[in-house]
Amino acid sequence: MKKLLITIFSLFALGAWAQVTATSVQVTDSGGFFPQLNRQGTQLLFSPTHAKELILFDLATRQSRVVSSKGVPGFSAIFGQNGKVYYVTMERRKNNLIYRTGHEFDPVTGKDKVVLKPQHGAVHAVMGSKGVAIVGEKKSWNVKKAGVFAWTQGPKLYIVENGKTRTLTPVQGSVGYLWASISPDGTKVVFEAAAKGLYVCDLNGRILAQLGKYLMPCWLNDDYLVAMTSSGSKHISGSHIFLVKADGTQVETLTPEDGAIQPSVAAGKVVYTTREGAVHLMEF
C-alpha cells in the first residue's frame, strides 16, 4: 500500500479569471506520474516513474490500491465515462517482438478483463465522445460505440466519426503528430505537430488555430485547453502549466512554481505532477 501525504493550499494564478484552490497529493515512496482523474473528480490514477505499476487513489478515503503491476501498465491508462479504467500492457515474446494487450478494470468489483487480445504493434486507449476505444494497428475494440475520437500514429492523424476513420496530414512538413483529442462538443481536435507546436483543426483536418509550442494538451471545455510548457517555448522559462484559449488569443499561467508537468483534466479540475512526483489537483 502506498503512503500518501495530503496538503491543502490556495493559488491566485489566474489574475482576474478566477481563484484556484488546489489539493496536493504527494506519493512519498515512489512518486506519482501520468496522473488521470475520473469524470467525477473523485478518483486518481497514477504510476511510478517508469510506469511499472498502475495505482488507483480515492481522494475521499485517501486509500490506494494497485490496479496492475504487470506489463508496464501506467503509460496510457485512462478513465472511461462509465468509471472503469482502461489501460494497455506489453510483453516481449520469444520472437523478440513486443505484443500489447488492452484491459478494462472495474474499480467497483475489482475485476480486470482483457478486451483486446495481444497484438504486435502500437495499441492506444483513446477517449471518445461516448466511450473509450482501444485501437491497434491490426485490431481494435469498441470503435463503433465510442463516438467521435482521434489518435495519432507517426505522421498521421486519425479521426473516427460514426465508425468511419479519416486519415489526415493537416500540417504539411510535420514528421509526426502526438496527443490528439476531441473537444467536449465533438467538433474540434487538438494535436501537437512535432517541432511545430499545438494546432486545433475541425473533423476534416482544416486548421482553425495554431497555439504555439506546448505539450500534452487537454480540453478544459469547448473553448479552453490546459497544456504544459514545451522546452522550446518563448513564453516563460522552466516547466509550467498553462490555460490556453482554443483560438490562440489568450494564455494564462496556472502554476507559479517551476517543474509542473503532465497535466490532465476532468470534472472541471486540472491535475498535474512535478518532476519529483508530487501530484497537485487544481479546482476552479
Buried (B, 14 or more C-beta within 10 A) or exposed (E): EBEBEEEEEEBEBBEEEEEBEBBBBBBEEBBBBBBBBBEEBBBBBBBBEEBBBBBBBBBEEEEBEEBBEEBBBBBBBBBBBEBBBBBBBBEEEEEEEBBBBBBBBEBEEEEBEEBBEBBBEBBBBBBBBBBBBBBBEEBBBBBEEBBBBBBBBEBEBBBBBEEEBEEBEBBEEBEBBBBBBBBBEBEBBBBBBEEBBBBBBEBEBEEBBEBBBBBBBBBBEEBBBBBBBBEEBEEEEEBBBBBBBBEBEEBBBBBEBEEBBBBBBBEEBBBBBBEEBBBBBBBB
